[in-house]
Amino acid sequence: MRDAPSFDEFYRTTSVRTLRYAVAVVGDRTEAQDAVQEAYARAWRRWETVAAHPAPEAWVRLVIGRLARDRWRRLGRLGALLRHSGPPPNAPPPSENTVVLIEALRALPANQRKVLALHYLCDQSVEAIATETGVSPNTVKSWLSRGRQRLAAQLTETATKLEVRDA
């Protein structure tokens, strides 16, 4: 059985120092935090063995080093793939219509925006959306209806502003 109090104490006394080490080794704070979290999770799963190790903190650092090495290998493979395939083509800037549509969608409540995106962009049925969002099909229909009405009003308002501006 794992000894939670001893692991908690180990974590409290070593985590800050271990994170500093990981940032230096990994080179990216977010990736380092992920590596530290994974290393401590592995230590917890094997706590009886790690606690008996002559240097448990060194064991955690070893895991972090291996995770960092694996990350660098993945990045190296990705870099080689990108060099081999060449840079992606330049993407054209979004059209004015796209910008207007995105602004109008952002003005909608999140639930309406989500169901509109699922229905029209992901081709999901009302029933599938209801299952995914955890609401009834009638609620989805209501959100779709209200979302379409609000979106139409937003787009009409924006079109009117653009006509006045261009006149």
DSSP file (Angstrom, degrees, kcal/mol; ACC not computed):
  #  RESIDUE AA STRUCTURE BP1 BP2  ACC     N-H-->O    O-->H-N    N-H-->O    O-->H-N    TCO  KAPPA ALPHA  PHI   PSI    X-CA   Y-CA   Z-CA
    1    1 A M              0   0    0      0, 0.0     2,-0.1     0, 0.0     0, 0.0   0.000 360.0 360.0 360.0 139.3    0.0    0.0    0.0
    2    2 A R        -     0   0    0      1,-0.1     2,-1.0    43,-0.0    42,-0.0  -0.430 360.0-130.4 -74.6 147.0    1.3    3.5   -0.9
    3    3 A D     >  -     0   0    0      1,-0.2     4,-2.0    -2,-0.1     5,-0.2  -0.792  24.4-175.9 -99.1  91.6    2.1    5.9    1.9
    4    4 A A  H  > S+     0   0    0     -2,-1.0     4,-3.0     1,-0.2     5,-0.2   0.890  78.2  53.8 -60.4 -44.0    0.3    9.0    0.9
    5    5 A P  H  > S+     0   0    0      0, 0.0     4,-2.3     0, 0.0    -1,-0.2   0.907 110.3  47.1 -60.3 -39.3    1.6   11.2    3.8
    6    6 A S  H  > S+     0   0    0      2,-0.2     4,-2.4     1,-0.2    -2,-0.2   0.891 113.5  48.3 -70.2 -35.9    5.2   10.4    2.9
    7    7 A F  H  X S+     0   0    0     -4,-2.0     4,-3.1     2,-0.2     5,-0.2   0.927 110.4  51.9 -66.5 -42.8    4.6   11.1   -0.8
    8    8 A D  H  X S+     0   0    0     -4,-3.0     4,-2.8     1,-0.2    -2,-0.2   0.923 111.5  46.9 -57.9 -44.4    2.9   14.4    0.1
    9    9 A E  H  X S+     0   0    0     -4,-2.3     4,-2.2    -5,-0.2    -1,-0.2   0.916 111.8  50.8 -63.8 -43.6    5.9   15.4    2.1
   10   10 A F  H  X S+     0   0    0     -4,-2.4     4,-1.4     2,-0.2     5,-0.2   0.930 112.5  46.9 -58.3 -47.0    8.3   14.4   -0.6
   11   11 A Y  H  X S+     0   0    0     -4,-3.1     4,-2.6     1,-0.2     3,-0.5   0.943 111.5  50.5 -62.2 -48.3    6.3   16.4   -3.2
   12   12 A R  H  < S+     0   0    0     -4,-2.8     4,-0.3     1,-0.2    -1,-0.2   0.878 114.9  43.1 -58.3 -39.1    6.0   19.5   -0.9
   13   13 A T  H  < S+     0   0    0     -4,-2.2    -1,-0.2    -5,-0.2    -2,-0.2   0.678 126.4  28.4 -84.5 -16.2    9.8   19.5   -0.3
   14   14 A T  H  X S+     0   0    0     -4,-1.4     4,-2.7    -3,-0.5     5,-0.2   0.619  93.2  86.1-119.0 -15.3   11.0   18.8   -3.8
   15   15 A S  H  X S+     0   0    0     -4,-2.6     4,-2.4    -5,-0.2     5,-0.2   0.873  91.4  47.3 -64.9 -40.5    8.4   20.1   -6.3
   16   16 A V  H  > S+     0   0    0     -4,-0.3     4,-2.1    -5,-0.2    -1,-0.2   0.947 116.3  44.4 -65.5 -46.5    9.6   23.7   -6.6
   17   17 A R  H  > S+     0   0    0      1,-0.2     4,-2.1     2,-0.2    -2,-0.2   0.897 113.6  51.6 -62.9 -40.8   13.3   22.7   -7.0
   18   18 A T  H  X S+     0   0    0     -4,-2.7     4,-2.6     1,-0.2    -1,-0.2   0.888 107.8  51.6 -65.7 -39.2   12.2   20.0   -9.5
   19   19 A L  H  X S+     0   0    0     -4,-2.4     4,-2.6     2,-0.2     5,-0.2   0.913 108.0  51.9 -64.9 -41.2   10.2   22.4  -11.6
   20   20 A R  H  X S+     0   0    0     -4,-2.1     4,-1.8     1,-0.2    -2,-0.2   0.928 111.4  47.9 -58.7 -44.0   13.2   24.8  -11.7
   21   21 A Y  H  X S+     0   0    0     -4,-2.1     4,-2.2     1,-0.2    -2,-0.2   0.929 111.2  50.4 -60.8 -46.1   15.3   21.8  -13.0
   22   22 A A  H  X>S+     0   0    0     -4,-2.6     4,-3.5     1,-0.2     5,-0.5   0.885 107.1  53.3 -63.7 -39.8   12.7   20.9  -15.5
   23   23 A V  H  X5S+     0   0    0     -4,-2.6     4,-2.0     1,-0.2    -1,-0.2   0.916 111.3  47.1 -61.3 -41.4   12.5   24.4  -16.9
   24   24 A A  H  <5S+     0   0    0     -4,-1.8    -2,-0.2    -5,-0.2    -1,-0.2   0.891 118.9  40.0 -66.5 -39.2   16.2   24.4  -17.4
   25   25 A V  H  <5S+     0   0    0     -4,-2.2    -2,-0.2    -5,-0.2    -3,-0.2   0.910 123.3  36.9 -78.0 -43.3   16.3   21.0  -19.1
   26   26 A V  H  <5S-     0   0    0     -4,-3.5    -3,-0.2    -5,-0.2    -2,-0.2   0.879  90.7-143.4 -81.2 -39.0   13.1   21.3  -21.2
   27   27 A G  S  <<S+     0   0    0     -4,-2.0     2,-0.4    -5,-0.5    -4,-0.1   0.421  73.5  79.6  92.1  -2.3   13.5   24.9  -22.2
   28   28 A D     >  -     0   0    0     -6,-0.3     4,-2.7     1,-0.1     5,-0.2  -0.980  68.7-146.2-141.2 124.8    9.7   25.7  -22.0
   29   29 A R  H  > S+     0   0    0     -2,-0.4     4,-2.5     1,-0.2     5,-0.2   0.898  99.6  47.8 -61.1 -43.4    7.9   26.4  -18.8
   30   30 A T  H  > S+     0   0    0      2,-0.2     4,-2.0     1,-0.2    -1,-0.2   0.936 114.8  45.3 -64.3 -45.9    4.6   24.8  -19.9
   31   31 A E  H  > S+     0   0    0      1,-0.2     4,-2.4     2,-0.2    -1,-0.2   0.875 112.1  53.7 -64.1 -36.1    6.3   21.7  -21.2
   32   32 A A  H  X S+     0   0    0     -4,-2.7     4,-2.7     2,-0.2    -2,-0.2   0.914 106.6  51.1 -65.0 -42.2    8.4   21.5  -18.0
   33   33 A Q  H  X S+     0   0    0     -4,-2.5     4,-2.5     1,-0.2    -1,-0.2   0.910 110.4  49.7 -61.3 -41.2    5.3   21.7  -15.9
   34   34 A D  H  X S+     0   0    0     -4,-2.0     4,-2.5     2,-0.2    -1,-0.2   0.914 111.3  48.9 -62.2 -42.6    3.8   18.8  -17.9
   35   35 A A  H  X S+     0   0    0     -4,-2.4     4,-2.6     2,-0.2    -2,-0.2   0.905 111.8  48.7 -65.2 -41.5    7.0   16.8  -17.5
   36   36 A V  H  X S+     0   0    0     -4,-2.7     4,-2.6     2,-0.2     5,-0.3   0.926 111.4  50.0 -63.9 -44.3    7.1   17.4  -13.7
   37   37 A Q  H  X S+     0   0    0     -4,-2.5     4,-2.1    -5,-0.2    -2,-0.2   0.930 113.0  46.1 -59.9 -45.4    3.5   16.4  -13.4
   38   38 A E  H  X S+     0   0    0     -4,-2.5     4,-2.4     2,-0.2    -1,-0.2   0.901 111.6  52.1 -65.0 -40.7    4.1   13.2  -15.3
   39   39 A A  H  X S+     0   0    0     -4,-2.6     4,-2.3     1,-0.2    -2,-0.2   0.920 111.9  45.2 -63.5 -43.7    7.2   12.4  -13.3
   40   40 A Y  H  X S+     0   0    0     -4,-2.6     4,-2.5     2,-0.2    -1,-0.2   0.862 110.6  54.4 -69.5 -33.6    5.4   12.8  -10.0
   41   41 A A  H  X S+     0   0    0     -4,-2.1     4,-2.1    -5,-0.3    -2,-0.2   0.919 110.7  46.4 -63.2 -42.2    2.5   10.8  -11.3
   42   42 A R  H  X S+     0   0    0     -4,-2.4     4,-1.4     2,-0.2    -2,-0.2   0.894 111.2  52.3 -66.0 -38.7    4.9    8.0  -12.2
   43   43 A A  H  < S+     0   0    0     -4,-2.3     7,-0.3     1,-0.2    -2,-0.2   0.909 108.9  50.3 -63.5 -40.6    6.6    8.3   -8.8
   44   44 A W  H >< S+     0   0    0     -4,-2.5     3,-1.4     1,-0.2     4,-0.2   0.909 107.4  53.1 -63.8 -41.8    3.2    8.0   -7.0
   45   45 A R  H 3< S+     0   0    0     -4,-2.1    -1,-0.2     1,-0.3    -2,-0.2   0.822 122.7  30.6 -63.1 -29.2    2.4    4.9   -9.0
   46   46 A R  T >X S+     0   0    0     -4,-1.4     4,-2.8    -3,-0.2     3,-0.7  -0.071  80.9 135.9-115.7  31.4    5.7    3.3   -7.9
   47   47 A W  H <>  +     0   0    0     -3,-1.4     4,-3.2     1,-0.3     5,-0.3   0.826  67.1  56.1 -58.4 -37.5    5.9    5.1   -4.6
   48   48 A E  H 3> S+     0   0    0     -4,-0.2     4,-1.0     1,-0.2    -1,-0.3   0.928 115.5  38.8 -59.7 -42.6    7.0    2.0   -2.6
   49   49 A T  H <> S+     0   0    0     -3,-0.7     4,-0.7     2,-0.2    -2,-0.2   0.923 118.3  47.5 -72.1 -45.1   10.0    1.5   -4.9
   50   50 A V  H >< S+     0   0    0     -4,-2.8     3,-1.0    -7,-0.3    -2,-0.2   0.902 109.1  53.9 -65.5 -41.0   10.8    5.2   -5.3
   51   51 A A  H 3< S+     0   0    0     -4,-3.2    -1,-0.2    -5,-0.3    -2,-0.2   0.833 109.2  49.5 -63.2 -31.0   10.6    5.8   -1.6
   52   52 A A  H 3< S+     0   0    0     -4,-1.0    -1,-0.3    -5,-0.3    -2,-0.2   0.611  88.2 107.5 -82.8 -11.5   13.1    3.0   -1.0
   53   53 A H  S << S-     0   0    0     -3,-1.0    -3,-0.0    -4,-0.7     6,-0.0  -0.356  80.9-122.2 -64.2 145.2   15.4    4.4   -3.7
   54   54 A P  S    S+     0   0    0      0, 0.0    -1,-0.1     0, 0.0    -4,-0.0   0.796 106.3  21.9 -61.2 -27.0   18.6    6.1   -2.2
   55   55 A A     >  +     0   0    0      1,-0.1     4,-1.8    -5,-0.1     3,-0.3  -0.671  66.8 176.1-141.9  83.5   17.7    9.4   -3.9
   56   56 A P  H  > S+     0   0    0      0, 0.0     4,-2.0     0, 0.0     5,-0.1   0.852  84.0  54.6 -58.9 -36.1   14.0    9.6   -4.8
   57   57 A E  H  > S+     0   0    0      1,-0.2     4,-2.4     2,-0.2     5,-0.2   0.895 106.4  51.5 -66.4 -37.7   14.4   13.2   -6.0
   58   58 A A  H  > S+     0   0    0     -3,-0.3     4,-2.5     2,-0.2    -1,-0.2   0.871 106.2  55.7 -64.1 -36.3   17.1   12.1   -8.4
   59   59 A W  H  X S+     0   0    0     -4,-1.8     4,-2.0     2,-0.2    -2,-0.2   0.926 108.7  46.9 -60.8 -44.9   14.7    9.3   -9.6
   60   60 A V  H  X S+     0   0    0     -4,-2.0     4,-2.4     1,-0.2    -2,-0.2   0.916 111.7  50.7 -64.0 -43.0   12.1   12.0  -10.5
   61   61 A R  H  X S+     0   0    0     -4,-2.4     4,-2.7     1,-0.2    -1,-0.2   0.880 107.4  54.3 -62.6 -37.3   14.8   14.1  -12.2
   62   62 A L  H  X S+     0   0    0     -4,-2.5     4,-2.3     2,-0.2    -1,-0.2   0.918 108.5  48.5 -61.4 -43.8   15.8   11.1  -14.2
   63   63 A V  H  X S+     0   0    0     -4,-2.0     4,-2.6     2,-0.2    -2,-0.2   0.922 111.2  50.3 -62.1 -43.7   12.2   10.7  -15.4
   64   64 A I  H  X S+     0   0    0     -4,-2.4     4,-2.7     1,-0.2    -2,-0.2   0.920 109.3  51.7 -61.2 -43.3   12.0   14.4  -16.3
   65   65 A G  H  X S+     0   0    0     -4,-2.7     4,-2.5     1,-0.2    -1,-0.2   0.904 110.9  47.4 -59.8 -41.8   15.3   14.0  -18.3
   66   66 A R  H  X S+     0   0    0     -4,-2.3     4,-2.5     2,-0.2    -1,-0.2   0.899 111.8  49.7 -67.7 -39.6   13.9   11.1  -20.2
   67   67 A L  H  X S+     0   0    0     -4,-2.6     4,-2.1     2,-0.2    -2,-0.2   0.905 111.8  49.2 -64.1 -40.1   10.6   12.9  -20.9
   68   68 A A  H  X S+     0   0    0     -4,-2.7     4,-2.6     2,-0.2    -2,-0.2   0.917 110.4  50.4 -64.2 -43.4   12.6   15.9  -22.1
   69   69 A R  H  X S+     0   0    0     -4,-2.5     4,-2.3     1,-0.2    -2,-0.2   0.915 110.2  49.9 -61.2 -43.2   14.8   13.7  -24.3
   70   70 A D  H  X S+     0   0    0     -4,-2.5     4,-2.4     1,-0.2    -1,-0.2   0.893 110.1  51.6 -62.1 -38.9   11.6   12.1  -25.8
   71   71 A R  H  X S+     0   0    0     -4,-2.1     4,-2.6     2,-0.2    -2,-0.2   0.934 109.6  48.8 -63.2 -45.6   10.2   15.6  -26.4
   72   72 A W  H  X S+     0   0    0     -4,-2.6     4,-2.5     1,-0.2    -2,-0.2   0.877 110.5  51.8 -63.5 -37.0   13.4   16.7  -28.2
   73   73 A R  H  X S+     0   0    0     -4,-2.3     4,-2.6     2,-0.2    -1,-0.2   0.931 110.1  48.2 -64.0 -44.8   13.3   13.6  -30.4
   74   74 A R  H  X S+     0   0    0     -4,-2.4     4,-2.5     1,-0.2    -2,-0.2   0.928 112.8  48.3 -60.8 -44.0    9.7   14.2  -31.3
   75   75 A L  H  X S+     0   0    0     -4,-2.6     4,-2.9     2,-0.2    -1,-0.2   0.887 110.3  52.3 -63.9 -38.1   10.6   17.8  -32.2
   76   76 A G  H  X S+     0   0    0     -4,-2.5     4,-2.5     2,-0.2    -2,-0.2   0.917 110.7  47.1 -63.3 -43.3   13.6   16.6  -34.2
   77   77 A R  H  X S+     0   0    0     -4,-2.6     4,-2.4     2,-0.2    -2,-0.2   0.911 113.1  49.1 -64.1 -41.2   11.4   14.2  -36.2
   78   78 A L  H  X S+     0   0    0     -4,-2.5     4,-2.7     2,-0.2    -2,-0.2   0.916 111.0  50.3 -63.5 -43.1    8.8   16.9  -36.8
   79   79 A G  H  X S+     0   0    0     -4,-2.9     4,-2.7     2,-0.2    -2,-0.2   0.913 110.7  49.1 -61.5 -42.9   11.6   19.3  -37.9
   80   80 A A  H  X S+     0   0    0     -4,-2.5     4,-2.4     2,-0.2    -1,-0.2   0.909 111.5  49.7 -63.0 -41.4   12.9   16.8  -40.3
   81   81 A L  H  X S+     0   0    0     -4,-2.4     4,-2.5     2,-0.2    -2,-0.2   0.916 112.1  47.5 -62.8 -43.1    9.4   16.2  -41.7
   82   82 A L  H  X S+     0   0    0     -4,-2.7     4,-1.7     2,-0.2    -2,-0.2   0.894 112.0  49.6 -66.7 -39.1    8.9   19.9  -42.1
   83   83 A R  H  < S+     0   0    0     -4,-2.7    -1,-0.2     2,-0.2    -2,-0.2   0.900 113.5  47.5 -64.5 -39.1   12.2   20.4  -43.8
   84   84 A H  H  < S+     0   0    0     -4,-2.4    -2,-0.2     1,-0.2    -1,-0.2   0.898 117.9  39.6 -68.3 -41.5   11.5   17.5  -46.1
   85   85 A S  H  < S-     0   0    0     -4,-2.5    -1,-0.2    -5,-0.2    -2,-0.2   0.656 106.9-134.6 -86.4 -14.7    8.0   18.6  -47.0
   86   86 A G     <  -     0   0    0     -4,-1.7    -1,-0.2    -5,-0.2    -2,-0.1  -0.079  40.2 -42.1  83.6 171.0    8.9   22.3  -47.2
   87   87 A P        -     0   0    0      0, 0.0     3,-0.1     0, 0.0    -4,-0.0  -0.353  67.0-102.9 -71.4 152.3    7.0   25.3  -45.8
   88   88 A P        -     0   0    0      0, 0.0     3,-0.1     0, 0.0    -2,-0.0  -0.364  46.9 -92.0 -69.0 155.4    3.2   25.3  -46.0
   89   89 A P        -     0   0    0      0, 0.0     2,-0.2     0, 0.0    -3,-0.0  -0.331  50.2 -92.2 -66.1 151.9    1.8   27.6  -48.7
   90   90 A N        -     0   0    0     -3,-0.1     0, 0.0     1,-0.1     0, 0.0  -0.434  39.9-132.5 -64.9 133.3    0.9   31.1  -47.6
   91   91 A A        -     0   0    0     -2,-0.2    -1,-0.1    -3,-0.1     0, 0.0  -0.723  20.5-120.2 -87.4 135.7   -2.7   31.4  -46.5
   92   92 A P        -     0   0    0      0, 0.0     3,-0.1     0, 0.0    -1,-0.1  -0.367  36.6 -95.7 -69.5 155.6   -4.6   34.2  -47.9
   93   93 A P        -     0   0    0      0, 0.0     2,-0.0     0, 0.0     0, 0.0  -0.336  52.2 -88.9 -66.4 155.8   -6.0   36.7  -45.4
   94   94 A P        -     0   0    0      0, 0.0    -3,-0.0     0, 0.0     2,-0.0  -0.329  46.0-110.2 -65.5 148.5   -9.7   36.1  -44.4
   95   95 A S     >  -     0   0    0      1,-0.1     4,-2.1    -3,-0.1     5,-0.2  -0.280  26.5-108.7 -71.9 164.6  -12.2   37.8  -46.6
   96   96 A E  H  > S+     0   0    0      1,-0.2     4,-2.5     2,-0.2     5,-0.2   0.873 121.3  56.0 -62.0 -36.1  -14.3   40.6  -45.2
   97   97 A N  H  > S+     0   0    0      2,-0.2     4,-2.6     1,-0.2    -1,-0.2   0.903 106.2  50.0 -62.5 -40.8  -17.3   38.3  -45.2
   98   98 A T  H  > S+     0   0    0      2,-0.2     4,-2.6     1,-0.2     5,-0.2   0.922 111.1  48.6 -64.0 -43.7  -15.4   35.8  -43.0
   99   99 A V  H  X S+     0   0    0     -4,-2.1     4,-2.3     2,-0.2    -2,-0.2   0.920 112.6  48.3 -62.1 -44.1  -14.4   38.5  -40.6
  100  100 A V  H  X S+     0   0    0     -4,-2.5     4,-2.4     1,-0.2    -2,-0.2   0.920 112.0  49.3 -63.0 -44.1  -18.0   39.8  -40.4
  101  101 A L  H  X S+     0   0    0     -4,-2.6     4,-2.7     2,-0.2    -2,-0.2   0.919 111.2  48.8 -63.0 -44.1  -19.3   36.3  -39.8
  102  102 A I  H  X S+     0   0    0     -4,-2.6     4,-2.3     2,-0.2    -1,-0.2   0.911 111.5  49.7 -64.1 -41.5  -16.8   35.6  -37.0
  103  103 A E  H  X S+     0   0    0     -4,-2.3     4,-1.0    -5,-0.2    -1,-0.2   0.910 111.9  48.7 -62.6 -41.1  -17.6   38.9  -35.3
  104  104 A A  H  < S+     0   0    0     -4,-2.4     3,-0.4     1,-0.2     4,-0.4   0.907 111.0  49.9 -65.7 -41.3  -21.3   38.1  -35.5
  105  105 A L  H >< S+     0   0    0     -4,-2.7     3,-1.4     1,-0.2    -1,-0.2   0.891 106.0  56.3 -64.0 -38.7  -20.8   34.6  -34.1
  106  106 A R  H 3< S+     0   0    0     -4,-2.3    -1,-0.2     1,-0.3    -2,-0.2   0.778 100.2  60.1 -64.3 -25.1  -18.7   36.0  -31.2
  107  107 A A  T 3< S+     0   0    0     -4,-1.0    -1,-0.3    -3,-0.4    -2,-0.2   0.637  90.7  89.6 -77.5 -13.4  -21.7   38.2  -30.3
  108  108 A L  S <  S-     0   0    0     -3,-1.4    39,-0.0    -4,-0.4     2,-0.0  -0.456  92.7 -94.2 -80.7 154.8  -23.9   35.2  -29.7
  109  109 A P     >  -     0   0    0      0, 0.0     4,-2.5     0, 0.0     3,-0.3  -0.363  40.4-111.8 -61.3 151.1  -24.2   33.4  -26.4
  110  110 A A  H  > S+     0   0    0      1,-0.2     4,-2.5     2,-0.2     5,-0.2   0.860 114.6  53.6 -58.0 -40.6  -21.8   30.4  -26.2
  111  111 A N  H  > S+     0   0    0      1,-0.2     4,-2.1     2,-0.2    -1,-0.2   0.901 112.0  44.6 -65.4 -38.6  -24.5   27.8  -26.2
  112  112 A Q  H  > S+     0   0    0     -3,-0.3     4,-2.3     2,-0.2     5,-0.2   0.914 113.6  50.1 -69.5 -42.5  -26.1   29.2  -29.4
  113  113 A R  H  X S+     0   0    0     -4,-2.5     4,-2.2     1,-0.2    -2,-0.2   0.902 111.2  50.3 -60.7 -41.1  -22.7   29.6  -31.1
  114  114 A K  H  X S+     0   0    0     -4,-2.5     4,-2.7    -5,-0.2    -2,-0.2   0.935 111.8  45.0 -65.9 -47.2  -21.8   26.0  -30.2
  115  115 A V  H  X S+     0   0    0     -4,-2.1     4,-2.5     1,-0.2     5,-0.2   0.874 112.5  52.1 -69.1 -34.3  -24.9   24.4  -31.5
  116  116 A L  H  X>S+     0   0    0     -4,-2.3     4,-2.9     2,-0.2     5,-0.5   0.925 112.1  46.3 -63.5 -43.0  -24.8   26.5  -34.7
  117  117 A A  I  X>S+     0   0    0     -4,-2.2     4,-1.9    -5,-0.2     5,-1.4   0.926 114.4  47.0 -65.1 -44.7  -21.2   25.3  -35.3
  118  118 A L  I  <5S+     0   0    0     -4,-2.7     6,-2.2     3,-0.2     4,-0.3   0.904 118.5  41.6 -63.4 -40.5  -22.0   21.7  -34.5
  119  119 A H  I  <5S+     0   0    0     -4,-2.5     4,-0.3     4,-0.2    -2,-0.2   0.943 128.2  25.1 -73.9 -48.6  -25.0   21.7  -36.8
  120  120 A Y  I  <5S+     0   0    0     -4,-2.9    -3,-0.2    -5,-0.2    -2,-0.2   0.803 131.5  33.5 -92.7 -30.4  -23.7   23.7  -39.8
  121  121 A L  I  <<S+     0   0    0     -4,-1.9    -3,-0.2    -5,-0.5    -2,-0.1   0.788 129.4  32.7 -95.9 -30.6  -20.0   23.2  -39.7
  122  122 A C  S   <S-     0   0    0     -5,-1.4    -3,-0.2    -4,-0.3    -2,-0.1   0.380  98.6-129.7-106.6   2.6  -19.8   19.6  -38.3
  123  123 A D        +     0   0    0     -6,-0.3     2,-0.3    -4,-0.3    -4,-0.2   0.850  48.8 161.7  53.6  40.9  -23.0   18.4  -40.0
  124  124 A Q        -     0   0    0     -6,-2.2    -1,-0.2     1,-0.1    -2,-0.1  -0.696  36.7-121.8 -93.4 145.9  -24.4   17.0  -36.7
  125  125 A S     >  -     0   0    0     -2,-0.3     4,-2.4     1,-0.1     5,-0.2  -0.300  27.9-106.8 -75.6 165.8  -28.1   16.2  -36.2
  126  126 A V  H  > S+     0   0    0      1,-0.2     4,-2.5     2,-0.2     5,-0.2   0.901 122.3  51.5 -59.2 -41.6  -30.1   17.8  -33.5
  127  127 A E  H  > S+     0   0    0      2,-0.2     4,-2.2     1,-0.2    -1,-0.2   0.905 109.3  49.0 -64.8 -41.8  -30.1   14.4  -31.6
  128  128 A A  H  > S+     0   0    0      2,-0.2     4,-2.4     1,-0.2    -1,-0.2   0.895 112.2  48.9 -65.0 -39.4  -26.3   14.1  -31.9
  129  129 A I  H  X S+     0   0    0     -4,-2.4     4,-2.8     2,-0.2     5,-0.3   0.906 109.2  52.8 -66.2 -41.0  -25.9   17.7  -30.6
  130  130 A A  H  X>S+     0   0    0     -4,-2.5     4,-1.6     1,-0.2     5,-1.2   0.916 110.8  47.4 -60.3 -43.1  -28.2   17.0  -27.7
  131  131 A T  H  <5S+     0   0    0     -4,-2.2    -2,-0.2     2,-0.2    -1,-0.2   0.928 114.6  46.0 -63.5 -45.3  -26.2   13.9  -26.8
  132  132 A E  H  <5S+     0   0    0     -4,-2.4    -2,-0.2     1,-0.2    -1,-0.2   0.886 119.7  38.7 -66.6 -39.3  -22.9   15.8  -27.0
  133  133 A T  H  <5S-     0   0    0     -4,-2.8    -1,-0.2    -5,-0.2    -2,-0.2   0.621 104.6-125.0 -90.0 -12.9  -24.1   18.9  -25.1
  134  134 A G  T  <5S+     0   0    0     -4,-1.6     2,-0.3     1,-0.3    -3,-0.2   0.770  71.1 112.7  76.7  25.6  -26.2   17.0  -22.5
  135  135 A V  S   <S-     0   0    0     -5,-1.2    -1,-0.3    -6,-0.3    -2,-0.1  -0.765  73.3 -86.4-121.9 171.4  -29.4   18.8  -23.2
  136  136 A S     >  -     0   0    0     -2,-0.3     4,-2.0     1,-0.1     3,-0.3  -0.360  34.7-115.3 -75.2 157.1  -32.7   17.8  -24.7
  137  137 A P  H  > S+     0   0    0      0, 0.0     4,-2.6     0, 0.0     5,-0.2   0.866 117.7  56.8 -57.9 -35.8  -33.3   17.9  -28.4
  138  138 A N  H  > S+     0   0    0      2,-0.2     4,-2.2     1,-0.2     5,-0.1   0.874 105.1  50.8 -65.0 -35.6  -36.0   20.5  -27.9
  139  139 A T  H  > S+     0   0    0     -3,-0.3     4,-2.8     2,-0.2    -1,-0.2   0.909 109.6  50.5 -65.9 -41.3  -33.4   22.7  -26.1
  140  140 A V  H  X S+     0   0    0     -4,-2.0     4,-2.8     2,-0.2    -2,-0.2   0.933 110.3  49.5 -61.2 -45.1  -31.0   22.3  -29.1
  141  141 A K  H  X S+     0   0    0     -4,-2.6     4,-2.5     1,-0.2    -1,-0.2   0.899 111.6  49.6 -60.3 -40.5  -33.8   23.2  -31.5
  142  142 A S  H  X S+     0   0    0     -4,-2.2     4,-2.8     2,-0.2     5,-0.3   0.931 111.8  47.2 -64.1 -46.1  -34.5   26.3  -29.4
  143  143 A W  H  X S+     0   0    0     -4,-2.8     4,-2.7     1,-0.2    -2,-0.2   0.892 112.4  50.5 -63.8 -39.1  -30.9   27.3  -29.3
  144  144 A L  H  X S+     0   0    0     -4,-2.8     4,-2.7    -5,-0.2     5,-0.2   0.940 112.7  46.3 -62.5 -46.6  -30.6   26.8  -33.1
  145  145 A S  H  X S+     0   0    0     -4,-2.5     4,-2.3     2,-0.2    -2,-0.2   0.948 116.6  42.9 -62.4 -49.9  -33.6   28.9  -33.7
  146  146 A R  H  X S+     0   0    0     -4,-2.8     4,-2.7     1,-0.2     5,-0.2   0.898 114.0  52.6 -63.9 -39.7  -32.6   31.7  -31.4
  147  147 A G  H  X S+     0   0    0     -4,-2.7     4,-2.8    -5,-0.3     5,-0.2   0.918 109.3  48.4 -63.0 -43.8  -29.0   31.6  -32.7
  148  148 A R  H  X S+     0   0    0     -4,-2.7     4,-2.6     2,-0.2    -1,-0.2   0.914 112.9  49.0 -62.1 -42.1  -30.1   31.8  -36.3
  149  149 A Q  H  X S+     0   0    0     -4,-2.3     4,-2.2    -5,-0.2    -2,-0.2   0.936 114.9  43.4 -63.4 -46.1  -32.3   34.8  -35.5
  150  150 A R  H  X S+     0   0    0     -4,-2.7     4,-2.6     2,-0.2    -2,-0.2   0.892 113.9  51.2 -67.0 -38.8  -29.6   36.6  -33.5
  151  151 A L  H  X S+     0   0    0     -4,-2.8     4,-2.7    -5,-0.2     5,-0.2   0.921 110.2  49.3 -64.7 -43.4  -27.0   35.8  -36.2
  152  152 A A  H  X S+     0   0    0     -4,-2.6     4,-2.5    -5,-0.2    -2,-0.2   0.913 112.1  48.6 -61.2 -42.4  -29.3   37.2  -38.9
  153  153 A A  H  X S+     0   0    0     -4,-2.2     4,-2.4     2,-0.2    -2,-0.2   0.918 112.2  48.7 -64.4 -42.9  -29.9   40.3  -36.9
  154  154 A Q  H  X S+     0   0    0     -4,-2.6     4,-2.5     1,-0.2    -2,-0.2   0.922 113.4  46.5 -61.4 -45.0  -26.1   40.8  -36.3
  155  155 A L  H  X S+     0   0    0     -4,-2.7     4,-2.5     2,-0.2    -2,-0.2   0.881 112.3  50.2 -68.3 -37.8  -25.3   40.2  -40.0
  156  156 A T  H  X S+     0   0    0     -4,-2.5     4,-2.2    -5,-0.2    -1,-0.2   0.921 111.8  48.5 -64.4 -43.7  -28.1   42.6  -41.1
  157  157 A E  H  X S+     0   0    0     -4,-2.4     4,-2.1     2,-0.2    -2,-0.2   0.918 113.2  46.9 -62.0 -44.5  -26.8   45.3  -38.7
  158  158 A T  H  X S+     0   0    0     -4,-2.5     4,-2.4     2,-0.2    -2,-0.2   0.898 110.7  52.1 -65.6 -40.5  -23.2   44.9  -39.9
  159  159 A A  H  X S+     0   0    0     -4,-2.5     4,-2.3     1,-0.2    -1,-0.2   0.900 109.1  50.6 -62.5 -40.5  -24.3   45.0  -43.5
  160  160 A T  H  X S+     0   0    0     -4,-2.2     4,-2.2     2,-0.2    -1,-0.2   0.912 110.3  49.4 -63.2 -43.2  -26.1   48.2  -42.9
  161  161 A K  H  X S+     0   0    0     -4,-2.1     4,-2.3     1,-0.2    -2,-0.2   0.895 111.2  49.7 -63.2 -39.8  -23.0   49.7  -41.2
  162  162 A L  H  X S+     0   0    0     -4,-2.4     4,-2.5     2,-0.2    -2,-0.2   0.886 109.6  50.8 -67.6 -38.3  -20.9   48.7  -44.1
  163  163 A E  H  X S+     0   0    0     -4,-2.3     4,-1.1     2,-0.2    -2,-0.2   0.911 112.0  47.0 -64.1 -42.1  -23.2   50.2  -46.7
  164  164 A V  H  < S+     0   0    0     -4,-2.2     3,-0.2     1,-0.2    -2,-0.2   0.904 113.7  48.9 -65.6 -41.5  -23.3   53.5  -44.8
  165  165 A R  H  < S+     0   0    0     -4,-2.3    -2,-0.2     1,-0.2    -1,-0.2   0.898 114.1  44.9 -64.9 -41.4  -19.5   53.4  -44.5
  166  166 A D  H  <        0   0    0     -4,-2.5    -1,-0.2     1,-0.2    -2,-0.2   0.644 360.0 360.0 -80.0 -14.5  -19.0   52.7  -48.2
  167  167 A A     <        0   0    0     -4,-1.1    -1,-0.2    -3,-0.2    -2,-0.1   0.488 360.0 360.0 -76.2 360.0  -21.6   55.3  -49.3
